[in-house]
Amino acid sequence: MKIARFFFILLSLLIVASESRGQDPDQIRGRLEDAEFRSLLKQLRPETVNQTEAARAWNRLSQCEPDRLPEILAAFDQADPVTVNWLTSLADAIVQRARHENRRLPLDALQRFFQNTKKPPRARELVYDWLVADDPDRADRLLPTLLDDPNPSLRHQAVAYQLRLAQKKIEAKQTDAAIGLLHKTLDAARDPDQIGQIVALFEAQGEPLDLASTLGFLTRWNYVGPFDNRGENGFDQVYPPETAQEKITFRETYQGKPGPDGPNQSARECRWTEHETDDPMGKIDFNRLIGPEKGVIAYLAADIDSDGPRDVELRMGSFNALKIWANGRLVGRFPIYHAGAPMDGNTVPVRLRAGKNRILIKVCQNEQTQSWAQYWYVQVRLTDPTGKPLSEKKPFSSKFQMKKTTSSQR
């Protein structure tokens, strides 16, 4: 991000240099009246003017006094990405000029802006960088207050800071203090890599955690398949599990894809089967459950109980094309095959209702023969909208419980 800012600032300065040749420096640096200042800010929006006029406005605004910074930062609100780049380079240029001229930034106003978590996230990140550059010790005071910050970048830095503190406690043989810090840090962490680091530190202290549960993976499902996906035609084909989803009892049987020995084979009978994965990363691997076939589809279904309406996210990783339904409503479709499978690569927001919520996922494998196209699995995390894991098990939430269909219910 900082490299991108550098190059955008450099590009802006080159444009400005060409635009400002022959201009009187005193005229450029004259203090702007409020009306002209706001008019120039609007010219940084691409729908208002062209690039050359935006560069002229940037040139004039870059000579503003530092006390204009809060107003520039406020302009980030609802700005498009191009305007955010102009504003970022503009604010950085004003700060750099103030430092070069040994002029003080409006620190009190900037701190008030930063402490307001409703301000634009990108603008708050800039202010944090400026505040810490002004006083490096300020990071030690600010970061502990950011563990619950809604800005993912700032929260990430806060968690990293707490991890460093915990590691120092471990090195000093202060195990109890380290464990206390790790519990606090784990509750705040959202980034899967950071959560993995925390789990590893717990294990090193003789307190292993269930990684799948800690990350919020849903591990208990019912699955059925295979259905036909030859020619990738099955993605939009409506197979029986997609109809009357909330009435599925998991006792149903369906006619699936013909056997793998050829098209003349009779259709196979498919039954719902319970499965609880023991994979530490929550993978449901259909190559193991059904077999390593090509041109096939499997369905996963699970019920989630919620004690009230709540917004959550389903975060999935898979090499396969996916469709996702919640309570019979299609909430996500990702018709991409074998383009990588990062954890949380596909995320869909879901509004849970009070009581039972039926989740259905369609996992489609195509017919590519390359070695890297053989994967047929999905991993699913349940989180709140900030990415906090909502586990099937305690301690993360007693409000959510995966509803398991037992054999006695069939």
Buried (B, 14 or more C-beta within 10 A) or exposed (E): EEEEBEEBBEEBBEBBEEBBEEEEEEEEEEEBEEEEBEEBBEBBBBEBBEEEEBBBBBBBBBBBEBEBBBBBBBBBEEBEEBBBBBBBBBBBBBBEBBBEEEEEBBBEBBBEBBEEEEBBBBBBBBBBBBBBEBEEEBBEEBBEEBBEBEBEBBBBBBBBBBBEBBBEBBEEEBEEBBBEBBBBBBBBBBBBEBBBBBBEBBEEBEEEBBBBBBBBBBBBBBBBBBBBBBEBEBBEEEBBBBEEBEEBEBEBEBEBBBBBEEEEEEEBEBBBEBBEBEBBBBBBBBEBBBEBBBBBBBBBBBBBBBEEEBEBBBBBBBBBBBBBBBBEEEBBBBEBBBEEBEBBBBEBEBEBEEEEBBBBBBBBBBBBEEEEBBBBBBBBBBBBEBBBBBBBBEEBBEEBBBEBBEEEEE
